[in-house]
């Protein structure tokens, strides 16, 4: 069987595309700020994520928003093998661990 979708590498992210993540609708029962932060982390490279964080904070959004289990995006990213650079960006922009 062949894959239906090829993996795209070195995709160009415009500022408008990065900014569009600010408007994703959250899953029912999930904090909107947590949802968009997590979606951005899951979708972006660190350089694009840093741009996203600037837009996010310019709208006075909560970088320490938590999921229904009380975890912040910083805590989730910290559990991932390749999340160190993202965790540092979050910390540099004011994120704090809830623990």
N, C-alpha and C positions, 0 to 999 in steps of 0.2 A: 504494500500500500504506500502511496505517496502522500505527503503532507498537502493539505489544501491551502495553506498559507505559509509563505516564506518569511523567515525572520529578516527584519530590516535592520541593518547596521548603519551607524553614523547618520541617522535621520536628522534632518534640520528642523529645529524647533524655533518658530518665530515667537516674539513676545506675545502676540495675540493668542497663539496656541497655548503657551504657558499660562497666560491670564485666564483662558477659558476654563481651567481646572477650578477656579474660584467659584464657579457656578454649578458644579455637579450637585445634584440632589442627593441627600443622604438616604440611606436605608432607614426604614421606619424604626424609631427607637434609638437611632445613632446621632450623636452630636454632629451638626453640619460642619463645624470647624475640624473636628477629628476626621470626619469622612474625607474632606477634600485634601487634608494633609496626607493621609494614608494613600489616597489615590495618586497624588502627585509623587510620593516616594516610590510607589510601585511602578510608575510609568516613566519617570524621568531619570536622566543621568544627573550626577551631582551638580554639574554646571547649570543645568536647566532648573534643578530643584532650588538652587541658591537664588536664582531670579524669581522663581515662584514665591519663595519665602519673603522677599522684599515686597512683592505685590500683596501677599497675604497680610503682612504686618501693617502695610500702608492703609489697609481697610480696618484696622484695629480688631483683627480676629485673634482668637485665643490659641496660641501655639502650644499651650498646655492642656488643651481639651482632651477628654478621655472617652474611651469606649464604654459600653455598659458594664464591663468588668473592671473598670477603673484604671485601665492601662492607657498611657499616653503614647503618641507615635514615637517619641524618643525611647521609651521602654521597649516597644516592639522592634524598632530598628536595631537597638542594642543587642537583641537576641539573634540577629542575622549575621551570618559569616561575612558578608560583603557590605554590611551596614555602617561600618566605622566612619566613613567619610560623611555619610548622611547624618549620623549622630552628631558629629562635630559641627556640621552646618546648623543643625537644630540648636545645639548648645550655644554656638556663637550668636545666634539670633534670639536667645533668651529662654529656650526650653529648659525645663527642669524635670527631674524624675519625681514622680509622686511619692515614691517610697522614702 
